[in-house]
């Protein structure tokens, strides 16, 4: 399940500030002691750079989150499903060119002729059952796997196979059925025997039914209870639970040939080519697209009550994963801030104030949507105020840049002749539309 919009909306949000070590400080900026929280781990070249947790596992009893707490990881589960399919392919139990109909009886004709390879890459043309109001009215009730498959395959195809990239939870649920038919094991048992146990992921498992009882309570906006979705409906598309340490074991095992061959792993992280020759941003169970000018292999996971983001930067051999037990709180901005600090992706903070820069910076700036941001200086400290919102303290940075406190996203000042602009730079999206100085 996918909630990218939540991630994007929080990228430039100023947050509260706390003085600690660099990574703990960043974690404190993105969390609150009285709200659901976040667990995060950052490692590079096999060494743990930071592992931390903040916030509450349960608001009612004030239970605090711990580093070894178990979280539901949502669609980050898809990389496990993809690896399981590739394991079976390596054992000659199936071919990626096989169709869904080769293994699943009773599928609609258009579904049956779709290849496993296209389903893995979300280029099959299959719909996404999450968008079906009829399903959303019944998915709070536990159903048998076969009944669920019958219900979610009533939707029409949205395109021909290979024509478009269309994220499809339907497709990954059907891959779970393929795994069961080919292996002779329930999906949960297959992962336990062939992935979790060999990698000693002792706290990871698949939730088969219900909403999960991991000891970590999930919430949504305003700390309310999330929508009810029985996990029997989610299955191989996102019903895995895990811990920070288990996810580290998974990442190392996946890259180092302990789960599938390195050749198969390359298939997982290579963007798929569509029928028209264009490239989609997805391989098998993993996204592959640049962030801050760097190649990344990543996936987010949304499931009622929880959000997860995992990301790997091959160039720097850096892996990060973060869990949130609030499905309206994307941990991505926190992770990117930590990555930016580790890799020095943003201009460094400065304490010596350049007089010319300060004079150019102070004034009123207009966004393309006509909003106004006013930058002022008070006792050698700089502030920004957007329209009538509260003032926010700024951090000046090298190269004529600045940021709000508690974020590595920044603005760059440019002066050409007498015209001054501020260009916002998002770690996730890159440069935005410049603000023009009007006073």
C-alpha positions in Angstrom: 0.0 0.0 0.0 1.3 3.4 -1.0 1.1 6.9 0.4 3.8 8.9 -1.4 1.8 12.2 -1.0 2.3 12.1 2.8 6.0 11.9 2.2 6.2 14.8 -0.2 3.9 17.0 1.9 6.3 16.9 4.9 9.6 17.7 3.1 9.8 21.4 3.9 7.8 21.4 7.1 9.8 23.2 9.9 9.9 21.2 13.1 10.8 21.6 16.8 14.4 21.6 17.7 16.5 19.8 20.3 20.3 19.9 21.0 21.8 16.5 21.1 24.3 14.5 18.9 23.6 15.0 15.2 21.5 11.9 14.6 19.6 11.9 17.9 19.0 15.6 17.3 17.4 14.8 14.0 15.3 12.1 15.5 14.1 14.4 18.2 13.1 17.0 15.6 10.8 14.5 13.9 9.2 12.9 17.0 7.4 13.7 20.2 7.6 12.0 23.6 3.8 12.0 23.9 2.8 10.7 20.4 3.4 7.6 18.3 7.0 7.4 17.3 9.7 6.2 14.9 12.4 3.6 15.0 15.4 4.2 12.6 18.6 2.5 11.7 21.4 3.8 9.4 24.4 1.7 8.4 27.2 2.0 5.9 29.6 -0.6 4.6 28.3 -3.1 7.1 28.8 -0.8 10.2 25.9 0.6 12.2 26.1 4.4 12.0 23.0 5.1 14.1 20.1 3.2 15.6 17.5 5.1 17.6 13.9 5.2 18.7 11.6 7.8 20.1 7.9 8.1 20.9 5.2 5.8 22.2 4.3 2.3 21.3 1.0 2.7 23.0 -0.5 6.1 23.9 -3.1 4.8 26.4 -0.6 3.2 28.7 2.4 5.5 27.8 4.5 2.5 26.7 7.6 3.8 25.1 9.0 2.4 21.9 12.1 0.2 22.0 14.8 -0.6 19.5 13.7 -4.2 19.2 9.9 -3.5 18.8 8.1 -5.2 16.0 6.4 -3.1 13.3 4.2 -3.9 10.4 6.1 -3.0 7.3 3.4 -2.8 4.6 4.5 -2.8 1.0 8.1 -3.1 1.9 7.0 -6.8 2.0 6.9 -6.8 -1.8 10.7 -7.3 -2.0 10.3 -10.5 0.1 7.5 -11.7 -2.2 9.6 -10.9 -5.3 12.7 -12.7 -3.8 10.5 -15.8 -3.0 9.4 -15.9 -6.7 13.0 -15.6 -7.8 14.0 -18.4 -5.5 11.5 -20.7 -7.1 12.7 -19.7 -10.5 16.3 -20.5 -9.6 15.1 -23.9 -8.4 13.3 -24.4 -11.8 9.9 -24.6 -10.1 8.7 -21.8 -12.4 9.7 -19.4 -15.2 9.2 -15.7 -15.1 7.6 -16.1 -18.5 5.0 -18.3 -17.0 1.5 -16.8 -16.8 -0.7 -16.4 -13.7 -3.1 -18.8 -15.3 -0.4 -21.5 -15.4 -0.8 -21.8 -11.6 -4.0 -20.2 -10.5 -7.3 -21.7 -11.6 -10.4 -19.8 -12.4 -8.9 -16.4 -13.1 -10.5 -14.1 -15.6 -9.0 -14.5 -19.1 -7.1 -11.2 -19.1 -5.6 -11.9 -15.7 -4.7 -15.5 -16.6 -2.5 -14.5 -19.5 -0.4 -12.0 -17.7 3.2 -13.1 -17.1 4.8 -13.3 -13.7 7.6 -11.0 -14.8 5.1 -8.3 -15.7 3.3 -8.7 -12.3 6.6 -8.4 -10.4 7.3 -5.0 -12.1 3.8 -3.6 -11.9 3.7 -3.4 -15.7 1.0 -6.1 -16.1 -1.9 -3.8 -16.6 -3.6 -5.3 -13.5 -5.7 -2.9 -11.4 -5.2 -2.1 -7.8 -8.0 -3.5 -5.5 -7.3 -0.9 -2.9 -9.1 1.6 -5.2 -12.3 -0.5 -5.4 -15.0 0.9 -3.1 -16.7 -2.5 -3.1 -13.6 -4.1 -1.6 -13.1 -1.3 0.9 -16.5 -2.0 2.3 -15.8 -5.7 3.0 -12.0 -5.9 3.7 -12.5 -5.5 7.5 -13.8 -9.1 7.6 -11.4 -12.1 7.4 -11.9 -14.2 4.3 -10.3 -17.3 2.9 -7.5 -16.7 0.4 -9.5 -18.2 -2.5 -12.5 -16.0 -1.7 -10.2 -12.9 -1.6 -8.7 -13.8 -5.0 -12.2 -14.2 -6.5 -13.2 -10.8 -5.1 -10.2 -8.8 -6.1 -10.1 -10.1 -9.6 -13.5 -8.8 -10.5 -12.0 -5.4 -11.6 -11.2 -4.9 -15.3 -7.6 -4.6 -16.5 -6.5 -1.0 -16.7 -4.0 -1.5 -19.7 -2.4 -4.1 -21.8 0.5 -6.0 -20.4 3.8 -4.0 -20.7 2.0 -0.7 -21.7 2.2 1.2 -18.5 3.6 1.2 -14.9 0.6 0.8 -12.6 1.2 -0.1 -9.0 -0.9 -3.1 -8.2 -1.4 -4.7 -4.8 -3.7 -7.1 -6.7 -0.8 -8.4 -8.6 1.3 -9.1 -5.5 -1.5 -10.9 -3.8 -1.8 -13.2 -6.8 2.0 -13.8 -6.6 1.4 -15.0 -3.1 -1.0 -17.6 -4.5 1.6 -18.6 -7.1 4.2 -19.2 -4.3 1.7 -21.3 -2.4 0.7 -23.4 -5.5 4.3 -24.0 -6.6 5.9 -24.6 -3.2 3.0 -26.5 -1.6 3.3 -24.2 1.5 1.2 -21.3 2.7 2.9 -18.0 1.9 3.7 -17.3 5.6 5.3 -20.8 6.0 7.3 -20.4 2.8 8.9 -17.2 3.9 9.6 -18.6 7.4 11.4 -21.6 6.0 13.2 -20.1 3.1 14.0 -16.5 4.2 13.3 -15.7 7.8 14.9 -18.7 9.4 18.0 -19.0 7.2 18.7 -15.3 7.8 18.0 -15.6 11.5 15.2 -13.0 11.2 13.7 -14.3 14.4 11.2 -11.5 14.9 9.8 -11.4 11.4 6.7 -13.1 10.3 3.5 -12.7 8.1 0.3 -11.7 9.8 -2.3 -14.2 8.4 -5.5 -12.6 9.8 -6.8 -9.9 12.1 -5.1 -6.6 12.3 -1.9 -7.8 14.0 -0.9 -7.8 17.6 2.9 -7.1 17.7 3.0 -5.1 20.9 3.3 -1.9 18.9 0.0 -0.1 18.5 -0.7 1.6 15.1 -2.4 5.0 14.8 -3.5 7.5 12.2 -4.1 11.2 12.1 -4.7 12.9 15.4 -3.6 9.7 17.1 -6.9 8.0 16.3 -7.4 4.3 15.5 -6.7 3.5 11.8 -9.1 2.0 9.3 -9.8 -1.7 9.8 -8.4 -4.0 7.2 -8.1 -7.7 8.0 -4.6 -8.7 7.0 -5.9 -11.8 5.2 -6.8 -9.3 2.4 -3.2 -7.9 2.3 -1.3 -11.1 2.2 1.8 -11.1 0.0 1.3 -7.5 -0.9 2.2 -6.2 2.5 1.4 -8.3 5.6 5.0 -8.8 7.0 6.2 -7.6 10.4 9.8 -7.0 11.3 12.4 -5.2 13.4 15.3 -2.8 12.6 17.9 -5.6 13.2 15.9 -8.1 11.1 15.6 -5.7 8.2 19.4 -5.2 8.4 19.9 -9.0 8.2 17.5 -9.0 5.2 19.3 -6.3 3.3 22.8 -7.8 3.8 21.5 -11.3 2.9 19.7 -10.1 -0.2 22.8 -8.2 -1.5 25.3 -10.9 -0.6 23.7 -13.8 -2.3 22.2 -15.5 0.8 18.6 -15.2 -0.4 18.9 -15.3 -4.2 21.8 -15.2 -6.6 23.5 -11.9 -7.3 22.2 -12.2 -10.9 18.6 -12.4 -9.6 19.2 -9.5 -7.3 20.2 -7.4 -10.2 16.8 -8.2 -11.8 15.2 -6.9 -8.6 17.0 -3.5 -8.7 17.0 -2.9 -12.5 14.2 -0.6 -13.8 11.8 -2.4 -16.1 11.5 -1.5 -19.8 7.9 -1.0 -21.2 6.8 -2.2 -24.5 7.4 1.2 -26.1 11.0 1.3 -24.9 10.4 3.7 -22.0 11.8 2.8 -18.6 9.6 2.5 -15.5 11.0 3.3 -12.0 10.5 -0.2 -10.7 12.3 -3.5 -10.9 11.0 -6.6 -9.0 9.7 -5.5 -5.6 11.9 -2.4 -5.4 11.9 1.1 -6.8 15.0 2.4 -8.5 15.2 6.2 -9.1 17.6 9.0 -8.2 17.3 11.0 -5.0 19.7 14.0 -4.4 21.5 13.0 -7.6 22.2 9.5 -6.3 21.0 6.1 -7.5 18.7 4.6 -4.9 16.9 1.3 -4.4 14.0 1.9 -2.1 10.4 1.1 -1.1 7.9 2.6 1.2 5.2 0.7 3.0 1.8 1.9 4.2 -0.6 -0.3 6.1 -3.3 0.9 8.5 -1.5 2.2 11.6 2.1 2.0 10.2 4.5 3.4 7.7 7.9 2.2 6.7 10.7 3.3 4.4 13.8 1.5 3.4 16.5 2.8 1.1 19.8 1.7 -0.2 22.4 3.9 -1.9 24.8 1.6 -3.9 27.4 4.3 -4.6 27.9 4.9 -0.8 27.0 1.4 0.3 24.5 3.0 2.7 21.3 1.4 3.9 18.6 3.0 6.1 15.2 1.8 7.3 12.7 3.5 9.5 9.3 2.5 11.0 6.5 4.7 12.2 3.5 3.6 14.1 1.4 6.4 12.7 0.2 5.8 9.2 0.0 9.6 8.6 3.6 10.1 9.6 6.0 9.2 6.8 9.5 8.4 8.2 11.1 9.3 4.8 12.0 13.0 5.7 13.7 11.8 8.9 15.7 9.2 6.9 16.7 11.7 4.2 17.8 14.2 6.8 20.1 11.6 8.4 21.4 10.4 5.1 22.1 14.1 4.1 24.1 14.6 7.3 26.1 11.3 6.8 26.9 12.0 3.2 27.1 15.9 3.5 24.5 16.4 0.8 23.4 19.8 2.0 25.7 22.9 2.4 27.3 22.9 5.8 25.9 25.2 8.6 27.9 28.3 9.3 28.3 30.6 12.2 30.3 33.5 10.6 27.8 35.7 8.9 28.8 37.3 5.6 27.6 40.9 5.7 26.7 41.1 1.9 24.8 37.8 2.1 22.9 39.0 5.2 21.9 42.2 3.4 20.8 40.4 0.3 18.9 37.8 2.3 16.7 40.1 4.4 13.5 41.1 2.7 10.2 39.9 1.2 10.0 37.0 -1.3 7.1 35.9 -3.4 6.2 32.3 -4.2 4.8 31.4 -7.6 1.4 31.0 -5.9 1.6 34.6 -4.6 2.3 33.7 -1.0 4.9 35.9 0.7 7.9 34.8 2.8 9.5 37.6 4.9 13.1 37.0 6.1 14.3 39.2 9.0 17.4 39.6 11.1 17.2 40.0 14.9 20.4 40.1 17.0 22.5 38.1 14.4 19.7 35.5 14.2 17.6 35.1 11.0 13.9 34.2 10.9 11.4 33.5 8.1 7.7 34.1 8.2 5.3 32.8 5.5 2.2 35.1 5.3 0.8 35.2 8.8 2.3 32.0 10.0 4.6 32.0 13.1 8.2 33.0 12.6 10.7 30.1 12.1 14.3 30.3 13.0 16.7 29.8 10.2 20.1 28.1 9.9 22.6 29.8 7.6 24.7 27.5 5.5 27.7 27.7 3.2 27.3 28.7 -0.5 24.7 31.4 0.2 22.2 28.9 1.4 19.9 28.6 4.5 17.4 26.1 5.9 14.7 26.0 8.5 15.9 24.3 11.7 15.5 20.6 11.9 15.7 19.9 8.2 18.5 19.4 5.6 16.2 20.7 2.8 17.5 24.2 2.0 17.2 27.4 -0.1 19.9 28.8 -2.3 20.2 32.6 -2.8 21.1 33.8 -6.3 21.9 37.4 -7.3 22.1 38.4 -10.9 22.7 42.1 -11.3 20.2 43.4 -8.8 17.7 40.6 -9.1 17.6 38.2 -6.1 15.9 34.8 -6.0 15.7 31.9 -3.5 15.6 28.4 -5.0 14.2 25.7 -2.7 16.1 22.4 -2.8 14.4 19.3 -1.6 16.5 16.2 -0.9 13.7 14.1 -2.4 12.4 16.2 -5.3 15.4 18.4 -6.2 15.1 22.1 -7.1 11.7 23.8 -7.0 10.4 27.0 -8.4 12.4 30.1 -7.3 11.0 32.8 -5.0 11.5 36.3 -6.3 12.6 39.1 -3.9 10.1 41.9 -4.2 11.2 44.2 -1.3 
